[in-house]
Amino acid sequence: MFWDVPEPDKARAVLVGKLTEWREVFQQQKIAFSVEKMAERTTLASPQSTGETVVDKLEKLKKLLDAGAITKEEYEKAKKKLLE
């Protein structure tokens, strides 16, 4: 309980809202990290060994972007790694 806060219910609502935002950001960061790792593995492996072409991986990245799972900046960074 917030004894020294004039309106503890409002403070609680703000904190719960921020926790939800932080959790979403954390999840997006985990997804972005996974995408970056996937892009790194792609540059190390040839398309023949994985059975997946760079175009296929770019399409997957685009789907993640469209779904809101990654940000535009994360998409561009992963795409750049794939194309290198």
GUPALO-650598 format. One record per residue: residue number from 1; residue in three letters; x, y, z of N, C-alpha, C in turn. Coordinates in steps of 0.02 Angstrom, whole numbers, plus 32768, in hexadecimal, padded with zeros to 4 digits. Last residue first. Example, Ala and Ser with C-alpha at 12.3 -4.5 7.8 and 13.67 -1.06 7.14 Angstrom:
<atoms>
seq=2 type=Ser nX=8282 nY=7F90 nZ=8162 caX=82AC caY=7FCB caZ=8165 cX=8285 cY=8002 cZ=818A
seq=1 type=Ala nX=8294 nY=7EE4 nZ=8186 caX=8267 caY=7F1F caZ=8186 cX=8294 cY=7F5B cZ=8186
</atoms>
This chain:
<atoms>
seq=84 type=Glu nX=84CB nY=7E3C nZ=76E4 caX=8514 caY=7E44 caZ=76E1 cX=8536 cY=7E08 cZ=76C7
seq=83 type=Leu nX=8446 nY=7E21 nZ=76F6 caX=845B caY=7E33 caZ=76B3 cX=84A7 cY=7E3B cZ=76AC
seq=82 type=Leu nX=8439 nY=7E08 nZ=777E caX=842A caY=7DD3 caZ=774D cX=8448 cY=7DE2 cZ=7709
seq=81 type=Lys nX=8457 nY=7E86 nZ=77B4 caX=8483 caY=7E4C caZ=77C2 cX=8477 cY=7E14 cZ=7790
seq=80 type=Lys nX=83EA nY=7ECE nZ=7783 caX=842E caY=7EE1 caZ=776F cX=845E cY=7EA7 cZ=777A
seq=79 type=Lys nX=8383 nY=7E91 nZ=77C9 caX=8385 caY=7E8C caZ=777F cX=83CB cY=7E9C cZ=7766
seq=78 type=Ala nX=83A0 nY=7EB7 nZ=784B caX=83A3 caY=7E70 caZ=783A cX=83A8 cY=7E67 cZ=77EE
seq=77 type=Lys nX=838C nY=7F43 nZ=783D caX=83CC caY=7F29 caZ=7854 cX=83D4 cY=7EDF cZ=7841
seq=76 type=Glu nX=8306 nY=7F4B nZ=7815 caX=833B caY=7F64 caZ=77E8 cX=837F cY=7F48 cZ=77FC
seq=75 type=Tyr nX=82C7 nY=7F14 nZ=7886 caX=82BF caY=7EF5 caZ=7844 cX=82F8 cY=7F0A cZ=7816
seq=74 type=Glu nX=82E8 nY=7F71 nZ=78E6 caX=8300 caY=7F2C caZ=78EE cX=82FD cY=7F07 cZ=78AC
seq=73 type=Glu nX=82A4 nY=7FE0 nZ=78B3 caX=82EC caY=7FE2 caZ=78BA cX=830A cY=7F9C cZ=78C0
seq=72 type=Lys nX=8220 nY=7FB5 nZ=78B9 caX=823C caY=7FC4 caZ=7878 cX=8289 cY=7FC4 cZ=787B
seq=71 type=Thr nX=8213 nY=7F2F nZ=7934 caX=820C caY=7F74 caZ=791D cX=822C cY=7F7C cZ=78D8
seq=70 type=Ile nX=81B3 nY=7E97 nZ=793D caX=81F3 caY=7EBB caZ=793D cX=81E6 cY=7F02 cZ=7923
seq=69 type=Ala nX=812F nY=7E75 nZ=7940 caX=815C caY=7E52 caZ=796E cX=81A0 cY=7E74 cZ=7972
seq=68 type=Gly nX=80D4 nY=7EA4 nZ=78E8 caX=80E4 caY=7ED0 caZ=7920 cX=8113 cY=7EAF cZ=7953
seq=67 type=Ala nX=80BA nY=7E64 nZ=7875 caX=8095 caY=7E4D caZ=78B0 cX=80A2 cY=7E78 cZ=78ED
seq=66 type=Asp nX=8117 nY=7E9F nZ=7821 caX=80D0 caY=7EAD caZ=7816 cX=80A5 cY=7E98 cZ=7852
seq=65 type=Leu nX=818C nY=7E65 nZ=7856 caX=8182 caY=7EAE caZ=7857 cX=8138 cY=7EBE cZ=7851
seq=64 type=Leu nX=8176 nY=7DDF nZ=7839 caX=817F caY=7DF4 caZ=787F cX=8173 cY=7E3F cZ=7886
seq=63 type=Lys nX=8173 nY=7DE8 nZ=77AD caX=8137 caY=7DD2 caZ=77D1 cX=813B cY=7DE5 cZ=781B
seq=62 type=Lys nX=81F7 nY=7E0E nZ=7796 caX=81C1 caY=7E3C caZ=7784 cX=8180 cY=7E29 cZ=77A7
seq=61 type=Leu nX=8239 nY=7D99 nZ=77BE caX=8245 caY=7DD8 caZ=77E2 cX=820C cY=7E0A cZ=77D5
seq=60 type=Lys nX=820A nY=7D42 nZ=775B caX=81FA caY=7D36 caZ=77A2 cX=8202 cY=7D75 cZ=77CB
seq=59 type=Glu nX=8245 nY=7D7D nZ=76EB caX=81FC caY=7D7A caZ=76F0 cX=81E6 cY=7D6D cZ=7738
seq=58 type=Leu nX=82CA nY=7D66 nZ=7708 caX=82B2 caY=7DAB caZ=7705 cX=8266 cY=7DAD cZ=770A
seq=57 type=Lys nX=82CB nY=7CDD nZ=76FD caX=82D8 caY=7CFA caZ=773E cX=82C1 cY=7D43 cZ=7740
seq=56 type=Asp nX=82B4 nY=7CCE nZ=7674 caX=8286 caY=7CB0 caZ=76A5 cX=828D cY=7CD1 cZ=76E9
seq=55 type=Val nX=8326 nY=7D0F nZ=7643 caX=82E4 caY=7D2B caZ=7635 cX=82B1 cY=7D10 cZ=7666
seq=54 type=Val nX=8389 nY=7CB8 nZ=7668 caX=8388 caY=7CFA caZ=7687 cX=8343 cY=7D1A cZ=767D
seq=53 type=Thr nX=833F nY=7C13 nZ=7676 caX=8364 caY=7C47 caZ=7655 cX=8360 cY=7C88 cZ=767C
seq=52 type=Glu nX=8357 nY=7B7A nZ=76C4 caX=8331 caY=7BB8 caZ=76C5 cX=835C cY=7BEF cZ=76A5
seq=51 type=Gly nX=83A6 nY=7B0F nZ=76D6 caX=8369 caY=7B05 caZ=76AF cX=833F cY=7B43 cZ=76A9
seq=50 type=Thr nX=841D nY=7B14 nZ=7715 caX=83E2 caY=7B20 caZ=773E cX=83A2 cY=7B11 cZ=7718
seq=49 type=Ser nX=8478 nY=7AFA nZ=76AF caX=847A caY=7AD1 caZ=76EB cX=843D cY=7ADA cZ=7717
seq=48 type=Gln nX=845B nY=7B5B nZ=764D caX=8451 caY=7B14 caZ=763E cX=844F cY=7AEA cZ=767D
seq=47 type=Pro nX=8480 nY=7BD6 nZ=7685 caX=8439 caY=7BC7 caZ=767B cX=842C cY=7B7D cZ=766D
seq=46 type=Ser nX=8501 nY=7BBD nZ=7703 caX=84EC caY=7BC9 caZ=76BE cX=84A2 cY=7BB8 cZ=76B6
seq=45 type=Ala nX=851C nY=7C13 nZ=779B caX=8508 caY=7BD7 caZ=7777 cX=84F4 cY=7BE9 cZ=772F
seq=44 type=Leu nX=853A nY=7C93 nZ=77C6 caX=856C caY=7C5E caZ=77CF cX=855C cY=7C20 cZ=77A7
seq=43 type=Thr nX=84CA nY=7CDC nZ=77AD caX=8508 caY=7CF1 caZ=778B cX=853E cY=7CBC cZ=7791
seq=42 type=Thr nX=8471 nY=7C9A nZ=7800 caX=8466 caY=7C99 caZ=77B8 cX=84A6 cY=7CAC cZ=7793
seq=41 type=Arg nX=849C nY=7CBA nZ=787E caX=84A2 caY=7C74 caZ=7867 cX=849B cY=7C6F cZ=781C
seq=40 type=Glu nX=8476 nY=7D42 nZ=787E caX=84BD caY=7D2F caZ=7883 cX=84C8 cY=7CE7 cZ=786B
seq=39 type=Ala nX=83EC nY=7D36 nZ=7878 caX=840F caY=7D57 caZ=7841 cX=8459 cY=7D46 cZ=7842
seq=38 type=Met nX=83D4 nY=7CFA nZ=78F2 caX=83C1 caY=7CD7 caZ=78B5 cX=83E6 cY=7CF4 cZ=7879
seq=37 type=Lys nX=83FE nY=7D60 nZ=7946 caX=8422 caY=7D20 caZ=7947 cX=8413 cY=7CF8 cZ=7908
seq=36 type=Glu nX=839B nY=7DBE nZ=7926 caX=83E1 caY=7DCD caZ=7918 cX=840B cY=7D8D cZ=7917
seq=35 type=Val nX=832B nY=7D7A nZ=7956 caX=832F caY=7D8A caZ=790F cX=8378 cY=7D99 cZ=78FB
seq=34 type=Ser nX=8348 nY=7D79 nZ=79DE caX=8342 caY=7D39 caZ=79B9 cX=8348 cY=7D44 cZ=796E
seq=33 type=Phe nX=8345 nY=7E01 nZ=79F9 caX=8382 caY=7DDC caZ=7A04 cX=8381 cY=7D9A cZ=79DD
seq=32 type=Ala nX=82BE nY=7E1A nZ=79DE caX=82F1 caY=7E3A caZ=79B5 cX=8334 cY=7E16 cZ=79BC
seq=31 type=Ile nX=8284 nY=7DD0 nZ=7A45 caX=8276 caY=7DBE caZ=7A00 cX=82AC cY=7DDB cZ=79D2
seq=30 type=Lys nX=82B4 nY=7E18 nZ=7AB3 caX=82C4 caY=7DD1 caZ=7AAC cX=82BA cY=7DB9 cZ=7A64
seq=29 type=Gln nX=8278 nY=7E92 nZ=7A9A caX=82C1 caY=7E8E caZ=7A99 cX=82D7 cY=7E45 cZ=7A92
seq=28 type=Gln nX=81F2 nY=7E71 nZ=7AAA caX=8209 caY=7E87 caZ=7A68 cX=8255 cY=7E83 cZ=7A63
seq=27 type=Gln nX=81F4 nY=7E55 nZ=7B33 caX=81E4 caY=7E20 caZ=7B04 cX=81FB cY=7E32 cZ=7ABD
seq=26 type=Phe nX=8213 nY=7ED5 nZ=7B65 caX=8240 caY=7E9D caZ=7B71 cX=8233 cY=7E64 cZ=7B40
seq=25 type=Val nX=81A0 nY=7F19 nZ=7B3C caX=81E1 caY=7F2D caZ=7B22 cX=8213 cY=7EF4 cZ=7B2A
seq=24 type=Glu nX=8141 nY=7ED6 nZ=7B8B caX=813C caY=7ED4 caZ=7B42 cX=817F cY=7EE6 cZ=7B22
seq=23 type=Arg nX=816E nY=7EFA nZ=7C0A caX=816C caY=7EB3 caZ=7BF8 cX=816A cY=7EAC cZ=7BAC
seq=22 type=Trp nX=815B nY=7F84 nZ=7C06 caX=819F caY=7F6A caZ=7C0D cX=81A2 cY=7F20 cZ=7BF9
seq=21 type=Glu nX=80CE nY=7F8A nZ=7BFF caX=80F8 caY=7FA4 caZ=7BC8 cX=813E cY=7F87 cZ=7BCA
seq=20 type=Thr nX=80AF nY=7F51 nZ=7C7B caX=8097 caY=7F31 caZ=7C3D cX=80C1 cY=7F49 cZ=7C02
seq=19 type=Leu nX=80E8 nY=7FAF nZ=7CCF caX=8100 caY=7F6A caZ=7CD0 cX=80EB cY=7F45 cZ=7C91
seq=18 type=Lys nX=8098 nY=801E nZ=7CB1 caX=80DF caY=801F caZ=7CA0 cX=80FC cY=7FD8 cZ=7C9F
seq=17 type=Gly nX=801D nY=7FF3 nZ=7CE8 caX=8023 caY=8003 caZ=7CA1 cX=806B cY=8002 cZ=7C89
seq=16 type=Val nX=8041 nY=7FE8 nZ=7D6E caX=802C caY=7FAC caZ=7D4A cX=8031 cY=7FB7 cZ=7CFF
seq=15 type=Leu nX=805B nY=8071 nZ=7D87 caX=808F caY=803F caZ=7D8E cX=807E cY=7FFE cZ=7D68
seq=14 type=Val nX=7FDC nY=80AA nZ=7D73 caX=8015 caY=80BF caZ=7D4A cX=804C cY=808A cZ=7D4C
seq=13 type=Ala nX=7F92 nY=8068 nZ=7DD6 caX=7F80 caY=8060 caZ=7D90 cX=7FBA cY=8073 cZ=7D62
seq=12 type=Arg nX=7FD3 nY=8098 nZ=7E49 caX=7FD4 caY=8050 caZ=7E3A cX=7FC4 cY=8045 cZ=7DF0
seq=11 type=Ala nX=7FB0 nY=811E nZ=7E41 caX=7FF6 caY=810B caZ=7E3F cX=7FFD cY=80C2 cZ=7E2D
seq=10 type=Lys nX=7F25 nY=8113 nZ=7E50 caX=7F41 caY=812E caZ=7E11 cX=7F8A cY=811B cZ=7E0A
seq=9 type=Asp nX=7F21 nY=80E1 nZ=7ED2 caX=7F04 caY=80BA caZ=7E9B cX=7F1E cY=80D2 cZ=7E57
seq=8 type=Pro nX=7F5A nY=8144 nZ=7F24 caX=7F7E caY=8105 caZ=7F18 cX=7F62 cY=80DB cZ=7EDE
seq=7 type=Glu nX=7F67 nY=81DF nZ=7F2D caX=7F37 caY=81B6 caZ=7F09 cX=7F58 cY=8173 cZ=7EF6
seq=6 type=Pro nX=7FD1 nY=820B nZ=7F83 caX=7F8D caY=8225 caZ=7F8B cX=7F57 cY=81F9 cZ=7F69
seq=5 type=Val nX=8040 nY=81A2 nZ=7FD7 caX=802A caY=81B7 caZ=7F95 cX=7FE1 cY=81CD cZ=7F9B
seq=4 type=Asp nX=8066 nY=816A nZ=804F caX=8075 caY=81B1 caZ=8045 cX=8061 cY=81CB cZ=8000
seq=3 type=Trp nX=803F nY=80E4 nZ=8045 caX=8024 caY=810E caZ=807B cX=802F cY=8158 cZ=806E
seq=2 type=Phe nX=8018 nY=8070 nZ=7FDC caX=803D caY=80AF caZ=7FD9 cX=801F cY=80DE cZ=800D
seq=1 type=Met nX=802A nY=7FC5 nZ=8000 caX=8000 caY=8000 caZ=8000 cX=802C cY=803E cZ=8000
</atoms>
